[in-house]
Amino acid sequence: MVTADSGVDAEIVARAACALRVGQVIAIPTDTVYGLAAAIDQPDAIDRLYAIKGRPDEKAIPVLISDPEHVLTLTSCLSATAAHLARTFWPGPLTLVLPGRQDLPQRVTDVTVDGQRTVALRVPDNLLARAIIAAAGGALAVTSANRSGEAPAVEAREVERLDPSQPLLVVDGGRAVGGVPSTIVRATGEKPEILREGAISASAIAAALVGSEASPGERVGSRYDPRMREQECCHVPGATQ
């Protein structure tokens, strides 16, 4: 475990980025919970991430990006509604499910029943996390640092309960201030749908869309109770942290 005593420690960022680039899985703090991270161009690392978490193969891993501008390198189409939500809530605990580029790795994308490839994207409101993501190339596959079905880790020491077969680099950035998983909104078209209500309430999403030119008076549907924990969530495209 390495500890960032205050702010963004350049040495720790460099060490974490180096580990990611050579195909390791590491644990990093975010604004919601701690996450297990792997480089999206390292398929063996993503496979190990699945193994550590015990994640079902059919559930894609979402992607955290260091800057909103990176969204255009990962999605094939950004609607006016999606762009408005991104401007309003990024950096922050909003995961947007968007049309995914065809050249993205299979493990970070999902395919809908009508054949559309999607990717779940978020910009975390955590300077240390964004610095590590940027140093590692701007985008990482990240899922909450817990075994599937268990509560997500909000402190670095809680990541140790994963007990991986190989040493796991854990970046200790203190307690995750949010402690609640992100809200997930499908924005593959002009009409958004809340797939999981988490740190951002459905009412906040609806209020943000009132001023959006793409969605005046548009209904925002929610399929999940806001009190549901992440491990109780049903399968949704790219859903987790």
DRENPA-3360 file (N, C-alpha, C; in nm, 2 decimals, always signed):
BEGIN
1 = MVTADSGV = +0.08/-0.12/+0.00/+0.00/+0.00/+0.00/+0.09/+0.12/+0.00 ~ +0.05/+0.22/-0.08/+0.12/+0.35/-0.08/+0.02/+0.46/-0.04 ~ +0.07/+0.55/+0.04/-0.02/+0.65/+0.10/+0.01/+0.79/+0.04 ~ -0.09/+0.86/-0.01/-0.08/+1.00/-0.05/-0.11/+1.09/+0.07 ~ -0.01/+1.14/+0.13/-0.04/+1.21/+0.26/-0.13/+1.34/+0.24 ~ -0.10/+1.41/+0.13/-0.18/+1.53/+0.11/-0.18/+1.56/-0.04 ~ -0.30/+1.59/-0.10/-0.30/+1.63/-0.24/-0.26/+1.52/-0.33 ~ -0.20/+1.56/-0.44/-0.15/+1.47/-0.54/+0.00/+1.46/-0.53;
9 = DAEIVARA = +0.04/+1.34/-0.50/+0.19/+1.31/-0.48/+0.24/+1.26/-0.62 ~ +0.33/+1.33/-0.68/+0.37/+1.30/-0.81/+0.44/+1.16/-0.82 ~ +0.51/+1.13/-0.71/+0.59/+1.00/-0.71/+0.49/+0.88/-0.71 ~ +0.38/+0.90/-0.63/+0.28/+0.79/-0.62/+0.20/+0.78/-0.75 ~ +0.17/+0.90/-0.81/+0.10/+0.90/-0.94/+0.19/+0.82/-1.04 ~ +0.32/+0.85/-1.05/+0.41/+0.79/-1.14/+0.42/+0.64/-1.12 ~ +0.42/+0.60/-0.99/+0.43/+0.46/-0.96/+0.31/+0.38/-1.00 ~ +0.19/+0.44/-0.97/+0.06/+0.38/-1.01/+0.05/+0.37/-1.16;
17 = ACALRVGQ = +0.08/+0.48/-1.23/+0.07/+0.47/-1.38/+0.16/+0.37/-1.44 ~ +0.28/+0.36/-1.38/+0.38/+0.26/-1.43/+0.32/+0.12/-1.41 ~ +0.27/+0.09/-1.30/+0.21/-0.04/-1.27/+0.09/-0.07/-1.37 ~ +0.01/+0.03/-1.40/-0.10/+0.01/-1.49/-0.05/-0.02/-1.63 ~ +0.06/+0.05/-1.67/+0.11/+0.04/-1.81/+0.17/-0.10/-1.83 ~ +0.22/-0.16/-1.73/+0.28/-0.29/-1.74/+0.19/-0.41/-1.72 ~ +0.06/-0.37/-1.70/-0.05/-0.47/-1.69/-0.09/-0.52/-1.56 ~ -0.06/-0.43/-1.45/-0.11/-0.47/-1.32/-0.25/-0.41/-1.29;
25 = VIAIPTDT = -0.31/-0.47/-1.20/-0.44/-0.41/-1.14/-0.40/-0.34/-1.02 ~ -0.45/-0.22/-1.00/-0.43/-0.15/-0.87/-0.56/-0.10/-0.82 ~ -0.56/-0.06/-0.69/-0.68/+0.00/-0.63/-0.65/+0.15/-0.61 ~ -0.75/+0.23/-0.64/-0.74/+0.38/-0.63/-0.86/+0.43/-0.56 ~ -0.84/+0.55/-0.50/-0.96/+0.62/-0.44/-1.03/+0.69/-0.55 ~ -1.16/+0.71/-0.53/-1.24/+0.80/-0.62/-1.33/+0.88/-0.53 ~ -1.41/+0.96/-0.59/-1.50/+1.04/-0.51/-1.62/+0.97/-0.46 ~ -1.64/+0.84/-0.50/-1.75/+0.76/-0.45/-1.70/+0.65/-0.36;
33 = VYGLAAAI = -1.63/+0.55/-0.42/-1.58/+0.44/-0.34/-1.44/+0.41/-0.40 ~ -1.37/+0.32/-0.33/-1.24/+0.28/-0.39/-1.27/+0.19/-0.51 ~ -1.18/+0.19/-0.61/-1.20/+0.12/-0.73/-1.08/+0.03/-0.77 ~ -1.11/-0.08/-0.83/-1.00/-0.16/-0.89/-0.98/-0.11/-1.04 ~ -0.86/-0.08/-1.07/-0.83/-0.02/-1.20/-0.74/-0.10/-1.29 ~ -0.76/-0.10/-1.42/-0.67/-0.17/-1.51/-0.67/-0.09/-1.64 ~ -0.56/-0.09/-1.71/-0.55/-0.02/-1.84/-0.64/-0.09/-1.94 ~ -0.71/-0.01/-2.02/-0.81/-0.07/-2.11/-0.75/-0.14/-2.23;
41 = DQPDAIDR = -0.62/-0.12/-2.25/-0.54/-0.18/-2.36/-0.46/-0.30/-2.31 ~ -0.49/-0.35/-2.18/-0.43/-0.46/-2.13/-0.53/-0.57/-2.09 ~ -0.56/-0.65/-2.19/-0.67/-0.75/-2.17/-0.64/-0.85/-2.06 ~ -0.52/-0.89/-2.04/-0.48/-0.98/-1.93/-0.51/-0.91/-1.79 ~ -0.48/-0.78/-1.78/-0.51/-0.71/-1.66/-0.66/-0.70/-1.63 ~ -0.74/-0.68/-1.74/-0.88/-0.67/-1.72/-0.94/-0.81/-1.68 ~ -0.88/-0.92/-1.74/-0.92/-1.05/-1.69/-0.89/-1.07/-1.55 ~ -0.78/-1.02/-1.50/-0.74/-1.04/-1.36/-0.83/-0.96/-1.27;
49 = LYAIKGRP = -0.87/-0.84/-1.32/-0.97/-0.76/-1.25/-1.10/-0.83/-1.22 ~ -1.15/-0.90/-1.33/-1.27/-0.98/-1.31/-1.25/-1.09/-1.21 ~ -1.13/-1.15/-1.21/-1.10/-1.26/-1.12/-1.10/-1.22/-0.98 ~ -1.03/-1.10/-0.95/-1.02/-1.05/-0.82/-1.15/-1.02/-0.76 ~ -1.24/-0.96/-0.84/-1.37/-0.91/-0.80/-1.47/-1.03/-0.79 ~ -1.45/-1.13/-0.88/-1.55/-1.23/-0.89/-1.67/-1.18/-0.97 ~ -1.64/-1.10/-1.07/-1.74/-1.03/-1.14/-1.79/-1.12/-1.26 ~ -1.92/-1.13/-1.27/-1.98/-1.22/-1.38/-1.92/-1.17/-1.52;
57 = DEKAIPVL = -1.89/-1.26/-1.61/-1.83/-1.23/-1.74/-1.92/-1.14/-1.82 ~ -2.06/-1.15/-1.80/-2.15/-1.07/-1.89/-2.16/-0.93/-1.85 ~ -2.10/-0.89/-1.74/-2.11/-0.75/-1.69/-1.99/-0.67/-1.73 ~ -2.00/-0.58/-1.82/-1.89/-0.50/-1.87/-1.83/-0.41/-1.76 ~ -1.71/-0.37/-1.77/-1.64/-0.28/-1.68/-1.66/-0.14/-1.73 ~ -1.70/-0.04/-1.64/-1.71/+0.10/-1.68/-1.57/+0.16/-1.70 ~ -1.57/+0.27/-1.76/-1.44/+0.34/-1.78/-1.44/+0.48/-1.71 ~ -1.33/+0.50/-1.64/-1.31/+0.64/-1.58/-1.22/+0.71/-1.67;
65 = ISDPEHVL = -1.25/+0.84/-1.70/-1.16/+0.92/-1.78/-1.11/+1.04/-1.69 ~ -1.00/+1.09/-1.73/-0.94/+1.20/-1.65/-0.99/+1.34/-1.69 ~ -1.05/+1.35/-1.81/-1.10/+1.48/-1.85/-1.22/+1.46/-1.94 ~ -1.32/+1.55/-1.93/-1.44/+1.53/-2.02/-1.41/+1.52/-2.17 ~ -1.30/+1.59/-2.21/-1.27/+1.59/-2.35/-1.24/+1.45/-2.40 ~ -1.20/+1.35/-2.31/-1.17/+1.22/-2.36/-1.29/+1.14/-2.40 ~ -1.41/+1.19/-2.36/-1.53/+1.12/-2.40/-1.54/+1.10/-2.55 ~ -1.50/+1.19/-2.62/-1.51/+1.18/-2.77/-1.42/+1.08/-2.83;
73 = TLTSCLSA = -1.32/+1.02/-2.76/-1.24/+0.92/-2.81/-1.29/+0.78/-2.77 ~ -1.40/+0.78/-2.70/-1.46/+0.65/-2.65/-1.60/+0.63/-2.70 ~ -1.67/+0.73/-2.74/-1.81/+0.72/-2.78/-1.82/+0.75/-2.93 ~ -1.92/+0.69/-2.99/-1.94/+0.71/-3.14/-2.04/+0.82/-3.16 ~ -2.11/+0.86/-3.05/-2.22/+0.96/-3.07/-2.25/+1.02/-2.93 ~ -2.24/+1.15/-2.92/-2.27/+1.22/-2.80/-2.39/+1.31/-2.83 ~ -2.50/+1.28/-2.77/-2.63/+1.36/-2.80/-2.62/+1.49/-2.72 ~ -2.71/+1.58/-2.75/-2.71/+1.71/-2.68/-2.75/+1.68/-2.53;
81 = TAAHLART = -2.84/+1.59/-2.51/-2.87/+1.56/-2.37/-2.75/+1.51/-2.29 ~ -2.68/+1.41/-2.35/-2.56/+1.36/-2.28/-2.46/+1.46/-2.26 ~ -2.43/+1.55/-2.36/-2.34/+1.66/-2.34/-2.38/+1.75/-2.23 ~ -2.51/+1.78/-2.22/-2.56/+1.87/-2.11/-2.54/+1.80/-1.97 ~ -2.57/+1.68/-1.96/-2.55/+1.61/-1.83/-2.40/+1.60/-1.79 ~ -2.32/+1.58/-1.89/-2.17/+1.58/-1.86/-2.12/+1.71/-1.82 ~ -2.17/+1.82/-1.88/-2.13/+1.95/-1.84/-2.18/+1.99/-1.70 ~ -2.29/+1.94/-1.67/-2.36/+1.97/-1.54/-2.29/+1.89/-1.42;
89 = FWPGPLTL = -2.26/+1.76/-1.45/-2.22/+1.68/-1.33/-2.08/+1.62/-1.34 ~ -2.01/+1.65/-1.44/-1.87/+1.61/-1.44/-1.77/+1.72/-1.41 ~ -1.67/+1.70/-1.33/-1.64/+1.58/-1.26/-1.74/+1.55/-1.15 ~ -1.78/+1.42/-1.13/-1.87/+1.39/-1.03/-1.93/+1.25/-1.04 ~ -2.02/+1.21/-0.95/-2.07/+1.08/-0.94/-2.18/+1.04/-1.04 ~ -2.16/+1.08/-1.17/-2.26/+1.04/-1.27/-2.19/+0.96/-1.38 ~ -2.24/+0.84/-1.40/-2.19/+0.75/-1.50/-2.29/+0.76/-1.62 ~ -2.24/+0.79/-1.74/-2.32/+0.80/-1.86/-2.30/+0.68/-1.95;
97 = VLPGRQDL = -2.40/+0.61/-1.98/-2.40/+0.50/-2.07/-2.42/+0.55/-2.21 ~ -2.32/+0.54/-2.30/-2.32/+0.61/-2.43/-2.29/+0.51/-2.54 ~ -2.32/+0.54/-2.66/-2.28/+0.45/-2.77/-2.13/+0.44/-2.77 ~ -2.08/+0.32/-2.78/-1.94/+0.29/-2.77/-1.88/+0.28/-2.91 ~ -1.75/+0.32/-2.92/-1.68/+0.30/-3.05/-1.66/+0.15/-3.07 ~ -1.66/+0.11/-3.20/-1.65/-0.03/-3.23/-1.51/-0.08/-3.20 ~ -1.41/+0.00/-3.19/-1.27/-0.05/-3.16/-1.24/-0.06/-3.01 ~ -1.34/-0.04/-2.93/-1.31/-0.05/-2.78/-1.31/-0.20/-2.75;
105 = PQRVTDVT = -1.23/-0.23/-2.64/-1.22/-0.37/-2.60/-1.36/-0.42/-2.55 ~ -1.38/-0.55/-2.58/-1.51/-0.61/-2.55/-1.55/-0.60/-2.40 ~ -1.45/-0.61/-2.32/-1.48/-0.62/-2.17/-1.52/-0.49/-2.11 ~ -1.50/-0.38/-2.19/-1.55/-0.25/-2.14/-1.67/-0.20/-2.21 ~ -1.73/-0.28/-2.29/-1.85/-0.25/-2.37/-1.96/-0.35/-2.35 ~ -2.08/-0.31/-2.37/-2.19/-0.40/-2.37/-2.27/-0.39/-2.50 ~ -2.35/-0.49/-2.53/-2.43/-0.48/-2.66/-2.57/-0.50/-2.62 ~ -2.66/-0.40/-2.66/-2.80/-0.41/-2.62/-2.87/-0.51/-2.71;
113 = VDGQRTVA = -3.00/-0.53/-2.68/-3.07/-0.63/-2.75/-3.09/-0.59/-2.90 ~ -3.08/-0.47/-2.93/-3.10/-0.42/-3.07/-2.96/-0.41/-3.14 ~ -2.86/-0.46/-3.07/-2.72/-0.46/-3.13/-2.64/-0.34/-3.12 ~ -2.68/-0.25/-3.03/-2.60/-0.12/-3.01/-2.49/-0.15/-2.91 ~ -2.37/-0.11/-2.94/-2.26/-0.13/-2.85/-2.25/+0.00/-2.76 ~ -2.24/-0.02/-2.63/-2.24/+0.09/-2.54/-2.12/+0.08/-2.44 ~ -2.08/+0.20/-2.39/-1.98/+0.21/-2.29/-2.02/+0.30/-2.18 ~ -1.99/+0.27/-2.06/-2.02/+0.35/-1.94/-1.90/+0.44/-1.90;
121 = LRVPDNLL = -1.92/+0.57/-1.90/-1.81/+0.66/-1.88/-1.84/+0.75/-1.76 ~ -1.73/+0.79/-1.69/-1.74/+0.89/-1.58/-1.61/+0.96/-1.56 ~ -1.62/+1.08/-1.51/-1.50/+1.16/-1.47/-1.51/+1.18/-1.32 ~ -1.43/+1.11/-1.24/-1.44/+1.12/-1.10/-1.40/+1.26/-1.04 ~ -1.46/+1.30/-0.94/-1.43/+1.43/-0.87/-1.32/+1.40/-0.76 ~ -1.21/+1.35/-0.81/-1.10/+1.32/-0.72/-0.97/+1.35/-0.79 ~ -0.89/+1.45/-0.74/-0.77/+1.49/-0.81/-0.67/+1.38/-0.82 ~ -0.65/+1.30/-0.72/-0.55/+1.19/-0.72/-0.59/+1.09/-0.83;
129 = ARAIIAAA = -0.72/+1.05/-0.83/-0.77/+0.96/-0.93/-0.75/+1.01/-1.07 ~ -0.78/+1.13/-1.09/-0.77/+1.19/-1.23/-0.63/+1.20/-1.27 ~ -0.54/+1.23/-1.17/-0.39/+1.24/-1.21/-0.34/+1.10/-1.25 ~ -0.38/+1.00/-1.18/-0.34/+0.86/-1.21/-0.39/+0.82/-1.35 ~ -0.52/+0.85/-1.37/-0.58/+0.81/-1.50/-0.51/+0.89/-1.61 ~ -0.48/+1.01/-1.59/-0.42/+1.09/-1.70/-0.28/+1.04/-1.73 ~ -0.20/+1.01/-1.62/-0.07/+0.96/-1.64/-0.06/+0.82/-1.70 ~ -0.18/+0.75/-1.69/-0.18/+0.61/-1.75/-0.24/+0.61/-1.89;
137 = GGALAVTS = -0.27/+0.73/-1.94/-0.32/+0.74/-2.08/-0.46/+0.80/-2.10 ~ -0.52/+0.84/-1.98/-0.65/+0.92/-1.99/-0.77/+0.84/-1.97 ~ -0.77/+0.70/-1.97/-0.89/+0.62/-1.95/-0.85/+0.49/-1.89 ~ -0.92/+0.45/-1.79/-0.90/+0.32/-1.72/-1.03/+0.24/-1.70 ~ -1.02/+0.11/-1.71/-1.13/+0.03/-1.67/-1.13/+0.02/-1.52 ~ -1.25/+0.06/-1.46/-1.25/+0.07/-1.31/-1.38/+0.02/-1.26 ~ -1.38/-0.07/-1.16/-1.50/-0.12/-1.10/-1.47/-0.11/-0.95 ~ -1.58/-0.10/-0.87/-1.56/-0.09/-0.72/-1.48/-0.20/-0.66;
145 = ANRSGEAP = -1.40/-0.16/-0.56/-1.30/-0.26/-0.50/-1.37/-0.34/-0.40 ~ -1.44/-0.44/-0.44/-1.51/-0.53/-0.35/-1.54/-0.66/-0.43 ~ -1.56/-0.77/-0.36/-1.61/-0.89/-0.42/-1.75/-0.87/-0.46 ~ -1.79/-0.92/-0.58/-1.93/-0.90/-0.62/-2.02/-0.95/-0.51 ~ -2.12/-0.87/-0.48/-2.22/-0.91/-0.38/-2.19/-0.85/-0.24 ~ -2.07/-0.79/-0.23/-2.03/-0.74/-0.10/-2.03/-0.58/-0.11 ~ -2.02/-0.52/+0.01/-2.02/-0.37/+0.02/-1.89/-0.32/-0.04 ~ -1.90/-0.21/-0.12/-1.78/-0.15/-0.17/-1.69/-0.09/-0.07;
153 = AVEAREVE = -1.56/-0.09/-0.09/-1.46/-0.03/+0.00/-1.46/+0.12/+0.00 ~ -1.46/+0.18/+0.11/-1.46/+0.33/+0.12/-1.33/+0.37/+0.19 ~ -1.24/+0.28/+0.23/-1.11/+0.30/+0.29/-1.01/+0.20/+0.23 ~ -0.89/+0.25/+0.22/-0.79/+0.16/+0.15/-0.77/+0.03/+0.23 ~ -0.78/+0.03/+0.36/-0.76/-0.09/+0.44/-0.87/-0.20/+0.41 ~ -0.99/-0.15/+0.36/-1.09/-0.24/+0.33/-1.07/-0.32/+0.20 ~ -0.98/-0.27/+0.12/-0.95/-0.34/+0.00/-0.87/-0.47/+0.03 ~ -0.81/-0.48/+0.14/-0.73/-0.60/+0.18/-0.82/-0.72/+0.19;
161 = RLDPSQPL = -0.95/-0.70/+0.21/-1.03/-0.82/+0.22/-1.05/-0.89/+0.09 ~ -1.01/-0.83/-0.02/-1.02/-0.90/-0.15/-0.93/-1.02/-0.15 ~ -0.81/-1.01/-0.08/-0.72/-1.12/-0.08/-0.68/-1.18/-0.21 ~ -0.63/-1.10/-0.30/-0.59/-1.15/-0.44/-0.48/-1.25/-0.43 ~ -0.46/-1.33/-0.53/-0.35/-1.43/-0.53/-0.22/-1.37/-0.55 ~ -0.21/-1.25/-0.60/-0.09/-1.17/-0.62/-0.10/-1.04/-0.55 ~ +0.02/-0.98/-0.51/+0.02/-0.85/-0.44/-0.06/-0.75/-0.52 ~ -0.13/-0.67/-0.45/-0.21/-0.56/-0.52/-0.17/-0.43/-0.47;
169 = LVVDGGRA = -0.13/-0.34/-0.56/-0.09/-0.21/-0.52/-0.21/-0.13/-0.49 ~ -0.22/-0.08/-0.37/-0.33/+0.00/-0.32/-0.29/+0.14/-0.29 ~ -0.35/+0.24/-0.36/-0.32/+0.38/-0.34/-0.41/+0.43/-0.23 ~ -0.36/+0.47/-0.12/-0.44/+0.51/+0.00/-0.45/+0.67/-0.02 ~ -0.57/+0.71/-0.05/-0.60/+0.85/-0.06/-0.70/+0.90/+0.05 ~ -0.70/+0.82/+0.16/-0.80/+0.85/+0.26/-0.94/+0.80/+0.24 ~ -1.03/+0.83/+0.32/-1.16/+0.78/+0.31/-1.23/+0.84/+0.19 ~ -1.30/+0.76/+0.11/-1.38/+0.81/+0.00/-1.49/+0.89/+0.05;
177 = VGGVPSTI = -1.49/+1.02/+0.02/-1.58/+1.11/+0.08/-1.73/+1.08/+0.05 ~ -1.75/+1.03/-0.07/-1.89/+1.00/-0.11/-1.95/+0.88/-0.04 ~ -1.88/+0.77/-0.06/-1.93/+0.64/+0.00/-2.05/+0.58/-0.06 ~ -2.10/+0.64/-0.17/-2.22/+0.59/-0.24/-2.19/+0.58/-0.38 ~ -2.22/+0.47/-0.45/-2.19/+0.45/-0.59/-2.25/+0.56/-0.68 ~ -2.20/+0.57/-0.79/-2.25/+0.68/-0.89/-2.39/+0.64/-0.94 ~ -2.46/+0.75/-0.98/-2.58/+0.73/-1.05/-2.55/+0.70/-1.20 ~ -2.63/+0.60/-1.25/-2.60/+0.56/-1.39/-2.72/+0.60/-1.48;
185 = VRATGEKP = -2.69/+0.67/-1.58/-2.79/+0.72/-1.68/-2.76/+0.67/-1.82 ~ -2.85/+0.60/-1.88/-2.84/+0.57/-2.02/-2.87/+0.69/-2.10 ~ -2.78/+0.73/-2.18/-2.80/+0.85/-2.27/-2.76/+0.82/-2.41 ~ -2.81/+0.71/-2.46/-2.77/+0.66/-2.60/-2.86/+0.73/-2.70 ~ -2.96/+0.80/-2.65/-3.05/+0.88/-2.74/-3.08/+1.01/-2.68 ~ -3.18/+1.08/-2.72/-3.22/+1.20/-2.66/-3.30/+1.19/-2.53 ~ -3.36/+1.07/-2.51/-3.44/+1.05/-2.39/-3.36/+0.97/-2.29 ~ -3.31/+1.03/-2.18/-3.23/+0.96/-2.09/-3.31/+0.87/-2.00;
193 = EILREGAI = -3.25/+0.76/-1.95/-3.31/+0.67/-1.86/-3.22/+0.64/-1.74 ~ -3.27/+0.66/-1.62/-3.18/+0.63/-1.50/-3.19/+0.48/-1.48 ~ -3.07/+0.42/-1.48/-3.06/+0.27/-1.46/-3.02/+0.24/-1.32 ~ -2.96/+0.33/-1.25/-2.93/+0.32/-1.11/-2.93/+0.46/-1.04 ~ -3.01/+0.48/-0.94/-3.01/+0.60/-0.87/-2.91/+0.59/-0.75 ~ -2.80/+0.67/-0.76/-2.70/+0.66/-0.65/-2.67/+0.79/-0.59 ~ -2.55/+0.84/-0.60/-2.51/+0.96/-0.54/-2.58/+1.09/-0.58 ~ -2.63/+1.09/-0.71/-2.71/+1.20/-0.76/-2.85/+1.15/-0.77;
201 = SASAIAAA = -2.94/+1.23/-0.72/-3.08/+1.18/-0.71/-3.15/+1.20/-0.85 ~ -3.26/+1.13/-0.87/-3.34/+1.14/-0.99/-3.39/+1.28/-1.01 ~ -3.43/+1.34/-0.90/-3.48/+1.48/-0.90/-3.37/+1.58/-0.95 ~ -3.25/+1.55/-0.91/-3.14/+1.64/-0.95/-3.11/+1.63/-1.10 ~ -3.12/+1.50/-1.15/-3.11/+1.48/-1.30/-3.22/+1.55/-1.37 ~ -3.34/+1.53/-1.32/-3.46/+1.59/-1.39/-3.44/+1.74/-1.39 ~ -3.40/+1.80/-1.28/-3.38/+1.95/-1.27/-3.28/+2.00/-1.37 ~ -3.17/+1.92/-1.39/-3.07/+1.96/-1.48/-3.12/+1.96/-1.62;
209 = LVGSEASP = -3.21/+1.87/-1.65/-3.26/+1.85/-1.79/-3.36/+1.96/-1.82 ~ -3.42/+2.02/-1.73/-3.52/+2.12/-1.75/-3.47/+2.23/-1.84 ~ -3.34/+2.27/-1.82/-3.28/+2.37/-1.89/-3.21/+2.33/-2.02 ~ -3.22/+2.20/-2.05/-3.15/+2.14/-2.16/-3.24/+2.16/-2.29 ~ -3.18/+2.22/-2.39/-3.26/+2.24/-2.51/-3.31/+2.11/-2.58 ~ -3.24/+2.00/-2.54/-3.28/+1.87/-2.60/-3.39/+1.81/-2.53 ~ -3.43/+1.85/-2.41/-3.52/+1.78/-2.33/-3.62/+1.86/-2.25 ~ -3.67/+1.97/-2.30/-3.77/+2.04/-2.21/-3.89/+1.96/-2.18;
217 = GERVGSRY = -3.93/+1.95/-2.06/-4.05/+1.87/-2.02/-4.03/+1.72/-2.04 ~ -3.91/+1.68/-2.06/-3.89/+1.54/-2.09/-3.89/+1.46/-1.96 ~ -3.96/+1.34/-1.96/-3.97/+1.26/-1.84/-3.84/+1.18/-1.83 ~ -3.79/+1.18/-1.70/-3.67/+1.09/-1.67/-3.72/+0.97/-1.59 ~ -3.71/+0.86/-1.65/-3.75/+0.74/-1.58/-3.65/+0.68/-1.49 ~ -3.69/+0.62/-1.37/-3.60/+0.55/-1.28/-3.65/+0.41/-1.26 ~ -3.56/+0.31/-1.27/-3.60/+0.18/-1.25/-3.55/+0.12/-1.12 ~ -3.47/+0.20/-1.04/-3.41/+0.15/-0.92/-3.45/+0.24/-0.80;
225 = DPRMREQE = -3.47/+0.17/-0.68/-3.49/+0.24/-0.56/-3.36/+0.31/-0.52 ~ -3.36/+0.44/-0.48/-3.24/+0.51/-0.44/-3.17/+0.45/-0.32 ~ -3.24/+0.37/-0.24/-3.17/+0.31/-0.13/-3.10/+0.18/-0.16 ~ -3.11/+0.13/-0.28/-3.05/+0.01/-0.32/-2.90/+0.03/-0.32 ~ -2.83/-0.07/-0.26/-2.68/-0.06/-0.26/-2.63/-0.12/-0.40 ~ -2.51/-0.09/-0.43/-2.45/-0.14/-0.56/-2.46/-0.29/-0.57 ~ -2.44/-0.36/-0.47/-2.43/-0.51/-0.49/-2.57/-0.57/-0.51 ~ -2.68/-0.49/-0.49/-2.81/-0.54/-0.51/-2.87/-0.50/-0.65;
233 = CCHVPGAT = -2.78/-0.43/-0.72/-2.82/-0.38/-0.85/-2.84/-0.49/-0.95 ~ -2.94/-0.49/-1.03/-2.96/-0.59/-1.14/-2.86/-0.55/-1.25 ~ -2.84/-0.64/-1.35/-2.75/-0.61/-1.46/-2.80/-0.50/-1.55 ~ -2.71/-0.40/-1.57/-2.74/-0.29/-1.66/-2.61/-0.27/-1.74 ~ -2.62/-0.22/-1.86/-2.50/-0.21/-1.95/-2.39/-0.13/-1.88 ~ -2.27/-0.20/-1.86/-2.16/-0.13/-1.80/-2.17/-0.09/-1.66 ~ -2.27/-0.14/-1.58/-2.30/-0.08/-1.45/-2.21/-0.13/-1.34 ~ -2.16/-0.04/-1.27/-2.11/-0.06/-1.13/-2.07/+0.08/-1.08;
241 = Q = -1.95/+0.11/-1.05/-1.92/+0.23/-0.97/-1.98/+0.35/-1.03;
% end
